[in-house]
Amino acid sequence: MRNILNYGEKVDIVTFTAQKNTTVASLGNSVRRVLYRAHNIHPDDKEALEYFNAETIFQMFNNLFRGINILVWLIGIGTVVSGVIGVTNIMLVSIRERTVELGIRRAIGAKPRDILVQILTESEIMTLMAGMSGLIAAVAILGVFEPLIRRGSQTLANFQIPFSIAFCVALALLVLGLVAGIFPAARALAIKPVDAMRDE
């Protein structure tokens, strides 16, 4: 900075940072004492040195983005829960419409385990298809906007979804598919073959 601004030996700005797990605020008074002692400034002279801590601004921005991140997670969790409820309702309607089919299957020898596997498999497939469609759409949208955002700036930010997150999402969809299918499966198992065949 001295070379660029041609300051010579003049120093009017000193910047410093702290080691990991140490706050800049905790070092401010120590730095001030060192500079005051080096330049024979009276300790009570508060105007001799202007001190600015950028850490507080960074903390404000970090708290802001942390709040946004929590909000996004809450919205995402709410969307997933509503999706699970939607899949459960669809499966319940499907079971209601297929009461006779399920009754006939039970009457000709289908075991409760077979019905359970069928309903849970349908729930898994429906949840995975919906969830993976949303994930693919999100990746596609980010893929379209990423070059547009980077074109006008030098940012190195990565706007794509990491594979680890995509893998965790797939596992979560598997679990949620099971959760969404438990109640419909219990409803299907409660259908008695005789009552089912008399349903129409």
Secondary structure, DSSP 4 states (H G I P E B T S, - for coil): -HHHHT-TT----------TT--HHHHHHHHHHHHHHHTT--TT-TTS-----THHHHHHHHHHHHHHHHHHHHHHHHHHHHHHHHHHHHHHHHHHHTHHHHHHHHHTT--HHHHHHHHHHHHHHHHHHHHHHHHHHHHHHHHHHHHHHHHT-------SPPHHHHHHHHHHHHHHHHHHHHHHHHHHHT--HHHHHT--
